[in-house]
Amino acid sequence: MIFCDKMQAKRSNVDRVFAEMCEEVAEHSSQYLEAALSLIDLMKTQKLKAKTMATLSKYA
């Protein structure tokens, strides 16, 4: 019985550590996603800015 209790304690410790790791990965993943979306927005803005400047230079 003691062996089973020790194994159960190890199992719950592993489960806890795994859950913490998953939580940390999820947290960082959302940060990377936010950064990627910000970069996409910036690229769109820069592209629009370049198009606007090209159009304005035609008429200047």
MOPAC internal coordinates of N, CA, C and O (Angstrom, degrees):
PM7 1SCF
backbone

  N    0.0000 0     0.00 0     0.00 0    0    0    0
  C    1.4479 1     0.00 0     0.00 0    1    0    0
  C    1.5272 1   111.26 1     0.00 0    2    1    0
  O    1.2310 1   120.70 1   141.65 1    3    2    1
  N    1.3262 1   116.26 1   -38.35 1    3    2    1
  C    1.4662 1   119.93 1   179.83 1    5    3    2
  C    1.5207 1   109.78 1   -61.91 1    6    5    3
  O    1.2310 1   120.69 1   138.98 1    7    6    5
  N    1.3426 1   116.28 1   -41.02 1    7    6    5
  C    1.4682 1   120.31 1   178.90 1    9    7    6
  C    1.5277 1   110.47 1   -59.61 1   10    9    7
  O    1.2310 1   120.45 1   135.66 1   11   10    9
  N    1.3300 1   116.74 1   -44.34 1   11   10    9
  C    1.4739 1   120.82 1   179.51 1   13   11   10
  C    1.5307 1   111.20 1   -63.10 1   14   13   11
  O    1.2310 1   120.55 1   140.12 1   15   14   13
  N    1.3235 1   116.56 1   -39.88 1   15   14   13
  C    1.4676 1   120.43 1   178.71 1   17   15   14
  C    1.5251 1   110.68 1   -63.79 1   18   17   15
  O    1.2310 1   120.81 1   137.42 1   19   18   17
  N    1.3455 1   116.06 1   -42.58 1   19   18   17
  C    1.4715 1   120.51 1   179.21 1   21   19   18
  C    1.5215 1   110.37 1   -64.29 1   22   21   19
  O    1.2310 1   120.82 1   137.45 1   23   22   21
  N    1.3291 1   116.04 1   -42.55 1   23   22   21
  C    1.4620 1   119.73 1   179.56 1   25   23   22
  C    1.5368 1   110.48 1   -64.63 1   26   25   23
  O    1.2310 1   120.64 1   140.83 1   27   26   25
  N    1.3177 1   116.38 1   -39.17 1   27   26   25
  C    1.4633 1   120.81 1   179.10 1   29   27   26
  C    1.5267 1   110.17 1   -65.18 1   30   29   27
  O    1.2310 1   120.45 1   139.18 1   31   30   29
  N    1.3382 1   116.75 1   -40.82 1   31   30   29
  C    1.4662 1   121.10 1   178.68 1   33   31   30
  C    1.5207 1   110.00 1   -63.90 1   34   33   31
  O    1.2310 1   120.22 1   137.27 1   35   34   33
  N    1.3389 1   117.19 1   -42.73 1   35   34   33
  C    1.4665 1   120.56 1   178.28 1   37   35   34
  C    1.5234 1   110.29 1   -63.85 1   38   37   35
  O    1.2310 1   121.17 1   138.32 1   39   38   37
  N    1.3165 1   115.37 1   -41.68 1   39   38   37
  C    1.4676 1   120.54 1  -179.79 1   41   39   38
  C    1.5294 1   110.48 1   -61.23 1   42   41   39
  O    1.2310 1   120.20 1   134.63 1   43   42   41
  N    1.3562 1   117.22 1   -45.37 1   43   42   41
  C    1.4545 1   117.76 1  -179.43 1   45   43   42
  C    1.5136 1   111.32 1   -69.26 1   46   45   43
  O    1.2310 1   119.49 1   149.81 1   47   46   45
  N    1.3165 1   118.59 1   -30.19 1   47   46   45
  C    1.4511 1   121.37 1   176.41 1   49   47   46
  C    1.5254 1   109.93 1   -66.85 1   50   49   47
  O    1.2310 1   120.55 1   136.26 1   51   50   49
  N    1.3322 1   116.54 1   -43.74 1   51   50   49
  C    1.4657 1   120.87 1   177.65 1   53   51   50
  C    1.5261 1   110.16 1   -62.79 1   54   53   51
  O    1.2310 1   120.53 1   136.18 1   55   54   53
  N    1.3234 1   116.59 1   -43.82 1   55   54   53
  C    1.4707 1   120.50 1   178.39 1   57   55   54
  C    1.5253 1   111.19 1   -60.33 1   58   57   55
  O    1.2310 1   120.70 1   138.80 1   59   58   57
  N    1.3332 1   116.26 1   -41.20 1   59   58   57
  C    1.4705 1   120.52 1  -179.80 1   61   59   58
  C    1.5277 1   110.49 1   -65.21 1   62   61   59
  O    1.2310 1   120.66 1   133.61 1   63   62   61
  N    1.3387 1   116.34 1   -46.39 1   63   62   61
  C    1.4683 1   120.24 1  -179.87 1   65   63   62
  C    1.5265 1   110.13 1   -63.13 1   66   65   63
  O    1.2310 1   120.47 1   137.20 1   67   66   65
  N    1.3346 1   116.70 1   -42.80 1   67   66   65
  C    1.4582 1   120.59 1   179.33 1   69   67   66
  C    1.5326 1   110.68 1   -62.46 1   70   69   67
  O    1.2310 1   120.29 1   138.08 1   71   70   69
  N    1.3184 1   117.05 1   -41.92 1   71   70   69
  C    1.4697 1   121.13 1   178.92 1   73   71   70
  C    1.5243 1   110.41 1   -63.42 1   74   73   71
  O    1.2310 1   120.56 1   139.11 1   75   74   73
  N    1.3353 1   116.53 1   -40.89 1   75   74   73
  C    1.4671 1   119.75 1   177.90 1   77   75   74
  C    1.5290 1   110.96 1   -63.83 1   78   77   75
  O    1.2310 1   120.65 1   138.18 1   79   78   77
  N    1.3257 1   116.36 1   -41.82 1   79   78   77
  C    1.4692 1   120.00 1   179.35 1   81   79   78
  C    1.5287 1   110.31 1   -63.92 1   82   81   79
  O    1.2310 1   120.35 1   136.79 1   83   82   81
  N    1.3212 1   116.94 1   -43.21 1   83   82   81
  C    1.4697 1   120.58 1   179.49 1   85   83   82
  C    1.5252 1   110.75 1   -62.22 1   86   85   83
  O    1.2310 1   120.97 1   139.26 1   87   86   85
  N    1.3252 1   115.75 1   -40.74 1   87   86   85
  C    1.4643 1   120.58 1   179.46 1   89   87   86
  C    1.5307 1   110.18 1   -63.21 1   90   89   87
  O    1.2310 1   120.77 1   137.60 1   91   90   89
  N    1.3406 1   116.14 1   -42.40 1   91   90   89
  C    1.4618 1   120.17 1  -179.73 1   93   91   90
  C    1.5323 1   111.02 1   -66.05 1   94   93   91
  O    1.2310 1   120.52 1   137.93 1   95   94   93
  N    1.3269 1   116.61 1   -42.07 1   95   94   93
  C    1.4666 1   120.39 1   178.03 1   97   95   94
  C    1.5221 1   110.29 1   -62.07 1   98   97   95
  O    1.2310 1   120.40 1   136.98 1   99   98   97
  N    1.3219 1   116.84 1   -43.02 1   99   98   97
  C    1.4673 1   120.73 1   179.55 1  101   99   98
  C    1.5239 1   110.42 1   -62.62 1  102  101   99
  O    1.2310 1   120.71 1   139.50 1  103  102  101
  N    1.3227 1   116.25 1   -40.50 1  103  102  101
  C    1.4595 1   119.86 1   179.65 1  105  103  102
  C    1.5280 1   110.62 1   -63.51 1  106  105  103
  O    1.2310 1   120.54 1   134.33 1  107  106  105
  N    1.3279 1   116.57 1   -45.67 1  107  106  105
  C    1.4602 1   119.64 1   179.79 1  109  107  106
  C    1.5324 1   111.45 1   -68.81 1  110  109  107
  O    1.2310 1   120.57 1   144.74 1  111  110  109
  N    1.3206 1   116.51 1   -35.26 1  111  110  109
  C    1.4632 1   119.52 1   178.79 1  113  111  110
  C    1.5170 1   110.79 1   -60.79 1  114  113  111
  O    1.2310 1   120.50 1   138.18 1  115  114  113
  N    1.3322 1   116.64 1   -41.82 1  115  114  113
  C    1.4608 1   118.95 1   179.87 1  117  115  114
  C    1.5317 1   110.46 1   -66.98 1  118  117  115
  O    1.2310 1   120.25 1   146.00 1  119  118  117
  N    1.3261 1   117.13 1   -34.00 1  119  118  117
  C    1.4645 1   120.06 1   176.89 1  121  119  118
  C    1.5339 1   110.06 1   -66.31 1  122  121  119
  O    1.2310 1   120.42 1   137.78 1  123  122  121
  N    1.3497 1   116.80 1   -42.22 1  123  122  121
  C    1.4624 1   119.88 1   178.60 1  125  123  122
  C    1.5275 1   110.59 1   -65.05 1  126  125  123
  O    1.2310 1   120.58 1   141.35 1  127  126  125
  N    1.3228 1   116.50 1   -38.65 1  127  126  125
  C    1.4592 1   120.58 1   178.81 1  129  127  126
  C    1.5260 1   110.22 1   -63.84 1  130  129  127
  O    1.2310 1   120.39 1   135.56 1  131  130  129
  N    1.3213 1   116.86 1   -44.44 1  131  130  129
  C    1.4629 1   120.29 1   178.16 1  133  131  130
  C    1.5285 1   110.54 1   -61.31 1  134  133  131
  O    1.2310 1   120.07 1   138.25 1  135  134  133
  N    1.3255 1   117.46 1   -41.75 1  135  134  133
  C    1.4634 1   121.15 1   179.44 1  137  135  134
  C    1.5248 1   110.37 1   -64.81 1  138  137  135
  O    1.2310 1   120.35 1   138.19 1  139  138  137
  N    1.3243 1   116.93 1   -41.81 1  139  138  137
  C    1.4659 1   120.53 1   179.32 1  141  139  138
  C    1.5284 1   111.11 1   -63.96 1  142  141  139
  O    1.2310 1   120.63 1   137.52 1  143  142  141
  N    1.3363 1   116.40 1   -42.48 1  143  142  141
  C    1.4641 1   119.82 1   179.02 1  145  143  142
  C    1.5270 1   111.16 1   -65.33 1  146  145  143
  O    1.2310 1   120.51 1   142.16 1  147  146  145
  N    1.3256 1   116.63 1   -37.84 1  147  146  145
  C    1.4639 1   120.14 1   177.04 1  149  147  146
  C    1.5259 1   110.47 1   -64.25 1  150  149  147
  O    1.2310 1   121.07 1   139.19 1  151  150  149
  N    1.3244 1   115.56 1   -40.81 1  151  150  149
  C    1.4678 1   119.80 1   178.47 1  153  151  150
  C    1.5260 1   111.04 1   -64.22 1  154  153  151
  O    1.2310 1   120.40 1   138.56 1  155  154  153
  N    1.3219 1   116.85 1   -41.44 1  155  154  153
  C    1.4691 1   120.32 1   177.79 1  157  155  154
  C    1.5226 1   110.21 1   -62.15 1  158  157  155
  O    1.2310 1   120.23 1   135.48 1  159  158  157
  N    1.3361 1   117.16 1   -44.52 1  159  158  157
  C    1.4620 1   120.79 1   177.66 1  161  159  158
  C    1.5244 1   110.91 1   -59.52 1  162  161  159
  O    1.2310 1   120.70 1   136.73 1  163  162  161
  N    1.3294 1   116.28 1   -43.27 1  163  162  161
  C    1.4617 1   120.98 1   179.32 1  165  163  162
  C    1.5272 1   110.61 1   -62.77 1  166  165  163
  O    1.2310 1   120.60 1   137.55 1  167  166  165
  N    1.3406 1   116.47 1   -42.45 1  167  166  165
  C    1.4713 1   119.89 1   179.71 1  169  167  166
  C    1.5310 1   110.50 1   -63.76 1  170  169  167
  O    1.2310 1   120.52 1   138.94 1  171  170  169
  N    1.3325 1   116.62 1   -41.06 1  171  170  169
  C    1.4641 1   120.25 1   178.24 1  173  171  170
  C    1.5223 1   109.96 1   -62.54 1  174  173  171
  O    1.2310 1   120.72 1   136.75 1  175  174  173
  N    1.3359 1   116.23 1   -43.25 1  175  174  173
  C    1.4624 1   121.10 1   179.60 1  177  175  174
  C    1.5225 1   110.23 1   -61.93 1  178  177  175
  O    1.2310 1   120.49 1   135.53 1  179  178  177
  N    1.3383 1   116.67 1   -44.47 1  179  178  177
  C    1.4610 1   120.49 1  -179.53 1  181  179  178
  C    1.5235 1   110.89 1   -64.77 1  182  181  179
  O    1.2310 1   120.43 1   141.02 1  183  182  181
  N    1.3296 1   116.78 1   -38.98 1  183  182  181
  C    1.4636 1   120.80 1   179.28 1  185  183  182
  C    1.5265 1   110.19 1   -65.09 1  186  185  183
  O    1.2310 1   120.74 1   136.30 1  187  186  185
  N    1.3297 1   116.19 1   -43.70 1  187  186  185
  C    1.4619 1   121.18 1   178.48 1  189  187  186
  C    1.5246 1   109.89 1   -63.92 1  190  189  187
  O    1.2310 1   120.70 1   138.84 1  191  190  189
  N    1.3241 1   116.27 1   -41.16 1  191  190  189
  C    1.4589 1   121.10 1   178.98 1  193  191  190
  C    1.5316 1   110.06 1   -62.53 1  194  193  191
  O    1.2310 1   120.43 1   137.92 1  195  194  193
  N    1.3250 1   116.79 1   -42.08 1  195  194  193
  C    1.4587 1   120.96 1   179.21 1  197  195  194
  C    1.5296 1   110.92 1   -65.05 1  198  197  195
  O    1.2310 1   120.36 1   138.38 1  199  198  197
  N    1.3272 1   116.92 1   -41.62 1  199  198  197
  C    1.4706 1   120.44 1   177.96 1  201  199  198
  C    1.5327 1   110.48 1   -63.03 1  202  201  199
  O    1.2310 1   120.85 1   136.80 1  203  202  201
  N    1.3212 1   115.99 1   -43.20 1  203  202  201
  C    1.4622 1   121.05 1   179.89 1  205  203  202
  C    1.5250 1   110.55 1   -62.16 1  206  205  203
  O    1.2310 1   120.76 1   134.87 1  207  206  205
  N    1.3195 1   116.14 1   -45.13 1  207  206  205
  C    1.4659 1   120.15 1   179.72 1  209  207  206
  C    1.5259 1   110.82 1   -64.01 1  210  209  207
  O    1.2310 1   120.39 1   140.74 1  211  210  209
  N    1.3371 1   116.86 1   -39.26 1  211  210  209
  C    1.4645 1   120.70 1   178.54 1  213  211  210
  C    1.5266 1   110.04 1   -64.10 1  214  213  211
  O    1.2310 1   120.67 1   137.58 1  215  214  213
  N    1.3275 1   116.33 1   -42.42 1  215  214  213
  C    1.4676 1   120.70 1   179.17 1  217  215  214
  C    1.5207 1   110.30 1   -65.01 1  218  217  215
  O    1.2310 1   120.29 1   135.18 1  219  218  217
  N    1.3206 1   117.04 1   -44.82 1  219  218  217
  C    1.4609 1   120.80 1  -179.73 1  221  219  218
  C    1.5341 1   111.25 1   -64.20 1  222  221  219
  O    1.2310 1   120.85 1   142.82 1  223  222  221
  N    1.3225 1   115.98 1   -37.18 1  223  222  221
  C    1.4686 1   118.16 1  -178.80 1  225  223  222
  C    1.5298 1   111.32 1   -68.80 1  226  225  223
  O    1.2310 1   119.84 1   155.15 1  227  226  225
  N    1.3284 1   117.91 1   -24.85 1  227  226  225
  C    1.4629 1   120.93 1   176.22 1  229  227  226
  C    1.5237 1   110.61 1   -63.60 1  230  229  227
  O    1.2310 1   121.39 1   141.91 1  231  230  229
  N    1.3313 1   114.94 1   -38.09 1  231  230  229
  C    1.4665 1   119.90 1  -174.62 1  233  231  230
  C    1.5178 1   112.92 1   -95.14 1  234  233  231
  O    1.2310 1   119.93 1   177.33 1  235  234  233
  N    1.3093 1   117.73 1    -2.67 1  235  234  233
  C    1.4718 1   119.85 1  -177.37 1  237  235  234
  C    1.5212 1   110.98 1   -82.32 1  238  237  235
  O    1.2310 1   120.10 1   180.00 1  239  238  237

